[in-house]
């Protein structure tokens, strides 16, 4: 189900086209995931795009994982990157850039549609990482603090970090 969920998120974000949904359904069936709409979708050809989108939506609902809003998918991906950063499995500058890109794609809004400063914060900290190499330890701590805010979705403020690292000269 995890692979199908990832395909659903990619579809929502426009990374997977509707013509690819029948193959995703067939692969899910081969892994033991099953629902009536999923079986019907797996039997479609690549040209049946209109039917594929409706069947995919119905299949995901039947499987108990309705398609999510794009902003929810983007925030979940940002949380995954933040978790990797905090666990030490992602490098600081790469994670900061990826989180910035994801949250910018969410139109600088949190999952509830409220304005969020986190995308801008990650963008600025990413630039500061490059512009102030001697200050990277402090910048890394600010990036990790922002990553913790992404994890709990409580951060829409810019408190704590010094202005030097928030605004490039």
C-alpha positions in Angstrom: 0.0 0.0 0.0 2.9 2.3 0.7 4.0 2.3 -3.0 0.4 3.1 -4.1 0.2 5.9 -1.5 3.5 7.3 -2.9 2.0 7.1 -6.5 -1.1 8.9 -5.2 0.9 11.7 -3.8 3.0 11.9 -6.9 -0.2 12.0 -9.0 -1.6 14.8 -6.8 1.6 16.8 -7.3 1.6 16.3 -11.1 4.7 14.0 -11.0 2.8 11.0 -12.3 0.4 11.3 -15.2 -3.1 9.8 -15.3 -1.8 7.5 -18.1 0.5 5.8 -15.6 -2.3 5.0 -13.1 -3.3 1.7 -14.6 0.3 0.4 -14.2 0.4 1.6 -10.6 -2.8 -0.2 -10.0 -1.6 -3.4 -11.6 1.6 -3.3 -9.5 -0.4 -2.8 -6.3 -2.6 -5.8 -7.1 0.5 -7.8 -7.7 1.7 -6.8 -4.2 -1.7 -8.0 -2.7 -3.5 -4.6 -2.4 -7.0 -5.1 -3.7 -10.3 -3.2 -4.2 -12.9 -3.3 -6.9 -12.0 0.0 -8.4 -8.3 -0.9 -8.3 -9.0 -4.1 -10.3 -11.0 -2.1 -12.9 -8.2 0.6 -13.1 -5.5 -2.1 -13.7 -7.5 -3.3 -16.7 -7.6 0.1 -18.4 -5.2 1.1 -21.2 -2.9 4.1 -21.1 -5.3 6.0 -23.4 -8.3 5.8 -20.9 -7.1 8.8 -19.0 -10.5 10.2 -18.0 -11.7 6.9 -16.6 -8.3 6.3 -14.9 -8.5 9.5 -12.8 -12.0 8.7 -11.5 -11.2 5.1 -10.8 -7.9 6.0 -9.0 -9.8 8.4 -6.8 -12.4 5.8 -6.1 -9.8 3.0 -5.5 -7.9 5.1 -3.0 -11.1 5.9 -1.1 -12.0 2.2 -1.1 -8.6 1.4 0.3 -9.1 3.9 3.1 -6.6 6.5 1.9 -8.5 9.2 0.0 -6.4 11.4 -2.2 -5.0 14.3 -0.2 -4.8 18.0 -1.0 -1.5 19.0 -2.7 -0.6 21.2 0.3 -1.0 18.3 2.7 1.3 16.2 0.5 3.9 18.9 0.3 3.9 19.4 4.1 4.2 15.7 4.7 7.2 15.5 2.4 8.7 18.6 4.2 8.2 16.8 7.5 10.0 13.7 6.1 13.0 15.8 5.0 13.0 17.6 8.4 13.0 14.2 10.2 15.9 13.1 8.1 17.8 16.3 8.9 17.1 15.9 12.7 18.0 12.2 12.6 21.3 13.0 10.8 20.5 11.2 7.6 20.2 14.3 5.5 22.8 17.0 5.1 21.9 20.5 6.4 22.2 22.6 3.2 20.4 20.0 1.0 17.6 19.4 3.5 17.1 23.2 4.0 16.9 23.7 0.2 14.5 20.9 -0.2 12.2 22.0 2.6 12.3 25.6 1.2 11.3 24.3 -2.2 8.4 22.1 -0.8 7.0 24.9 1.3 7.3 27.4 -1.5 5.3 25.0 -3.6 2.7 25.1 -0.9 2.4 28.8 -1.6 3.8 29.8 1.8 0.7 28.5 3.5 0.5 25.8 6.2 -1.8 22.8 5.9 -4.8 24.8 7.1 -4.3 27.5 4.6 -2.8 30.1 7.0 0.2 32.1 6.1 3.5 30.5 7.0 7.0 32.2 7.1 8.9 28.9 7.2 9.5 28.7 3.4 11.1 32.1 3.4 13.0 31.3 6.6 14.5 28.2 4.9 15.3 30.1 1.8 17.1 32.8 3.7 19.0 30.3 5.9 20.0 28.4 2.7 21.5 31.6 1.2 23.2 32.5 4.5 24.7 29.0 4.5 26.5 29.9 1.3 27.2 33.5 2.1 28.6 33.0 5.7 30.7 29.9 5.7 32.3 30.8 9.0 28.9 31.0 10.7 27.7 27.6 9.5 27.5 26.0 12.9 25.1 28.7 14.1 23.1 28.6 10.9 22.9 24.8 11.1 21.3 25.2 14.5 18.8 27.7 13.2 18.0 25.3 10.3 17.4 22.5 12.8 15.2 24.7 14.9 13.2 25.5 11.9 13.0 21.8 11.0 11.6 21.1 14.5 8.9 23.7 13.7 8.1 21.9 10.5 7.8 18.7 12.4 5.2 20.1 14.8 3.8 22.7 12.3 3.8 25.3 15.1 6.3 27.6 13.5 5.1 30.6 11.6 7.2 33.1 13.5 10.8 34.3 13.2 11.8 34.4 16.8 15.2 33.5 18.2 17.6 33.6 15.2 19.7 36.7 14.9 18.9 39.1 12.0 22.4 38.5 10.6 21.4 35.0 9.5 17.9 35.9 8.5 18.7 38.7 6.1 21.6 38.7 3.7 23.3 42.0 3.3 
